[in-house]
């Protein structure tokens, strides 16, 4: 039995309530953006062959001062550390990258990085490759050395990342362009085709957006007004706090964006926040079309079989859209276009479908090169995995406090009433700790860790109630 430790917020089989998902972890169980579940859950499924045991680490290998005893346990209890990543080569992730590298440097087992990407410079669509100097370059170099000492190659998202690493001295002898593992979740035969001839005002349309892209303000208002069955699916922890507690996003002030409780999408109950990837993709499978700036919001639609269109606002979204031939347009090229019907008419999935098998084969070859099996190898299928997912009692999406549906109102009122309940605070912390498949705590440290988490939850809840 091969034992894999997977870098992921939680196991796909673990269902956590919205309260626990948000308040029981410092930045949400998903690490600030629930889109992280799309690629980590995909890798989990792909590697879950019948002769493999996978446990998730709740990002604990990136915590401050990871004890030597924890690293020793990884070496003793696992055969492989697999690290699915997104755009980790960026300044805002630098401290996480340092801490993760500290751990990797002490491991004796193989380490495989799947799908890492770079974030470009200011105005990244025109400047997609960061300068190869300074602290970012130094830490990426250190990370690369640590990983490649324990693996045959590293898997990156696309050409921009490969070029960045090439300038640091890492060529195609060790760098493999594999795209995003999410799009291989259902194998080489996965296809996406349009479900309806055209998009109308009554079509089931789903939108995603990034709050620092100003063009999405008018687009969100336009669709709130003109589309009767529109759903906006936010993805970051601040959005969930707004939906659950009515707390406006403190980072952004643009009144045209759905980041405050007075936005039409909030008031008209046209928002849904999913705290699990399977409830998310199940919902998207029922929709006609998805579009927006969130790359994994659109990939979630594509793996559910629903057409999606990317509004590429930076190099990291453009890199993946180009590699996988996902229909897209650069935001600066919108030239006044802002309607879902226009995006749908422009979308063509011929190249995406044609290249899926070849892209998958490159990804599969990368896994094989690094000693990893996958469920699409002959004799490695694992139908019990999907059967187990089907049996889960999935968490329903969070709706806004303005929802008029009686059931939604009851859930919202109960949530607010629990806000200051000490028992709720304690259960939130305990449930969060219990969800860790491979906890940082050992022996006598468990109670101390539980109390620390409880204090953090209490402080967070108190600040939200102000």
Residue, then its C-alpha position, 0 to 999 in steps of 0.5 A: x500500500x502506497x501512503x501519500x500525504x497530500x497538500x490540501x485543506x481537507x479530505x474530499x470525504x470530510x464535510x464541514x459546515x460553513x461556520x467551521x469551514x470559515x471560523x475554525x481555520x485562520x484563513x478558511x479551510x480552503x486557504x482563503x479561496x475555495x477554488x483551491x479545493x477544485x485542484x486539490x480534490x481533483x489530484x486526490x481522486x486521480x491518485x486514489x488507486x485501490x493500492x494507495x492511501x491518501x491523507x491530507x495535511x490541512x496546509x500544516x506544513x506551511x504553519x509557523x515553526x513546524x516541529x521536528x516531531x511532525x516532520x519525523x512523522x511524515x518521513x516515517x508514515x508516508x511514502x510520498x508528499x504530493x503538493x498541488x499548487x496554484x500561483x505560488x510563485x508570488x510575493x504575497x505567498x512568499x512566507x508560506x513558500x519559505x515555511x514549506x521549503x523548510x519542511x521539504x528540506x528535511x524530508x527523506x521521501x519523494x516530493x512531487x509538485x503538481x501545477x505550480x504557477x507564477x504571478x507576473x509583474x504589474x499589469x501582468x498581461x503585458x508583463x507576465x514574467x517577474x524579474x529574476x532577482x531579489x527575494x522572490x527569485x532566491x526563495x523560488x530557487x531554494x524551493x526548486x532545489x529542495x523539490x528536485x532533490x526529491x523528484x525527477x521533475x516539477x509540474x508547472x501550469x503553462x509557458x509563463x511559469x516555464x519561462x520564469x523558471x528557465x531564466x532561473x536556470x531550470x530548463x525542460x530537463x526538469x520542468x514539465x508543462x502540465x496545466x491544471x490537474x483539475x481538468x484531468x479529474x475525469x480523464x482523457x475523454x472528458x469533453x465540453x459541449x454547448x447545451x443550448x443554442x443561445x443564451x437568453x434572459x431566462x438561461x441558467x447563467x453563473x458568474x464569477x468575479x475578482x473584486x479588484x478587477x473594476x470592469x466586473x462592477x458594471x458587468x455584475x450590475x448588468x447581469x443582475x438586471x437583465x438575467x432572471x436565473x443568474x447566480x454569482x458564485x463568490x470564492x474567498x473567505x471575506x465573501x463568505x463572512x459577508x454572506x453569513x454575517x452581513x460583514x462587508x469585504x474590508x479590502x475593497x470599496x467599489x460599490x458596483x461590485x457584489x462585496x457589500x450587502x446593498x448590492x442587487x445580487x446580495x439583496x435579490x438572493x442571487x449569490x451562492x457560496x459553496x464550501x465543498x467542491x462536489x456540491x459546487x460542481x453538482x450545481x454547475x452541472x445544472x447550469x447552461x453557462x458560466x463566465x468570469x475572471x476566476x480561473x477555477x470558478x470556470x474550470x469547476x464548470x468545465x469539469x462538470x460538463x458546463x461551458x465556461x468562458x474566461x475573462x482573463x485579467x492577468x497572466x495566471x488566468x491567461x496562462x491556463x486558458x491558453x494551455x488548455x484552449x479554454x475559450x477566453x478574452x483578455x479583459x482589456x480587449x472587452x471593448x465594451x462587451x459585457x453580456x453573457x450571450x455575447x461570450x457564449x456565442x464567441x465560445x468554441x470548445x473544438x480546440x479544448x476537446x481536441x487537445x484534452x487527450x494529448x494534454x492528459x497524456x503529458x500529465x500522466x507521463x509526468x506522474x509516472x516519471x515521478x513514481x505516482x500511479x493514477x486511476x486511469x492506468x490499466x488495472x488502477x480504476x477505483x469505482x468505489x471512490x466515486x460511489x463513496x462521494x455519491x453517498x456523502x451528505x453534501x453541505x448546501x451552499x450559503x445564501x445571503x441574509x436577504x434570502x426570502x425563501x423560508x428555509x434559507x431565512x431559518x438557516x440565516x437566523x439560526x446562524x446569527x443566533x449561534x454567533x455568540x453561543x459559547x457552545x457553538x464556539x467550542x464545537x467549531x474549534x473541536x470540529x475543525x481540529x477533528x477534520x485534520x487527517x494528519x494533525x500537527x499535534x502529537x500526544x500531550x500537545x493536542x489539548x493545548x492546540x485545541x484551546x489555542x484554536x478555541x481562543x482564535x475562533x472566539x476572537x474572530x466571532x467577537x470581531x464579526x459581531x461588532 
